[in-house]
Amino acid sequence: MIRTFRGGLLIGLAVATVIAAIAITYERYDTKTLKRTIRRGEVLCGVNKGLPGFSIPDAKGDWTGFDVDFCRAVAAAIFDDPKKATFVPLDAGERFKELQSRKVDILSRNSTWSMSRETSYDLYFPAVAYYDGGGFMLPRARNIDSALELNGSKVCVQADTTTQLNLADYFRTNNMKYQEMKFGKLEDVIKAYDSGQCDTLTADVSQLYALRLNLGKPGDHVILPDIISKEPLAPVVRQRDDDWMMIVKWTLYAMINAEELGITSTNIDEALKSKKPDVMRLVGTEGAYGEVLGLPKDWAARIIRHVGNYGEIYERNVGSGSKLGIPRGLNQLWSAGGIQYAPPIR
């Protein structure tokens, strides 16, 4: 009787220990980012330290760029104020760890969505904000038109990035030789290339357009047409924080849907009077789509009014209205020849 009781007691204690461990684990990962963000009164956003068109501060410390505007859109949805986004510059090597440690609420800095990054870091990439691909930039004087002519090149690349892996794969696949010149920081990569330490620079094509602006003579450098990899760039959040993930994901989808419906920052007030069902659901005059996200009814209207739709953000930062002038390409709406496509709000 006593032994049975002690055995049962031991089993009970073991079960209780397991339950407690599960509870601790759940508490650890159930980060309640939305509640903390509201209490704090601002969204903490991890961005690139300085990439023209995507995230770069001016002399006064004011940030601009495609990735910056996405963070402002999240702040607009929550606070009705895009200025309630604070930007934390992060290197490529530290970005995911700093997100894990809760230094930032969201990472919005040209980060490629890959399986290993989700599984190794316990992160989610909610949706693709920018479809990109790896490429090469080199001096125009080399008179090279194709990446297949790069045999024997000295290539500058940032270490610990998908770009470094793509570089190795491309040269091995095409049975070509190259000398890798790797650097931990992006600024060191571009300095090495601009000073002639290497004769080729590889990065995401969007990044190459941005980096070319920082060279001493941008016009002396050409970006090859070859795309050697898939680089779906996406905002990043922590796993097991589904409420926050849903807000980040649907912020992007709201902007894409708005462009498809022709709703812009200049006609949003007219859209609020619309009787079209799909417009009414987006701007919050029909349904309770904001409430299910923990936001007000007009969450999407706030985004569009303060920041704009996807096309507006693209064009002013990296497209035809910017210094970069990157064609929309794959980032055009699916209805206009691209692959940007958002699930409907209904």
Secondary structure, 3 states (H helix, E strand, C coil): CHHHHHHHHHHHHHHHHHHHHHHHHHHHHCCCHHHHHHHHCCEEEEECCCECCCEEECCCCCEECHHHHHHHHHHHHHHCCCCCEEEEECCCCCHHHHHHCCCCCEECCCCECCHHHHHHHCEECCCCCEEECEEEEEEHHHCCCCHHHCCCEEEEEECCCHHHHHHHHHHHHCCCCEEEEEECCHHHHHHHHHCCCCCEEEEEHHHHHHHHCCCCCHHHEEECCCCCCCEEECCEEECCCHHHHHHHHHHHHHHHHHHHHCCCCCCHHHHCCCCCHHHHHHHCCCCCCCHHHCCCCCHHHHHHHHCCCHHHHHHHHCCCCCCCCCCCHHHCEHHHCCCECCCCCC
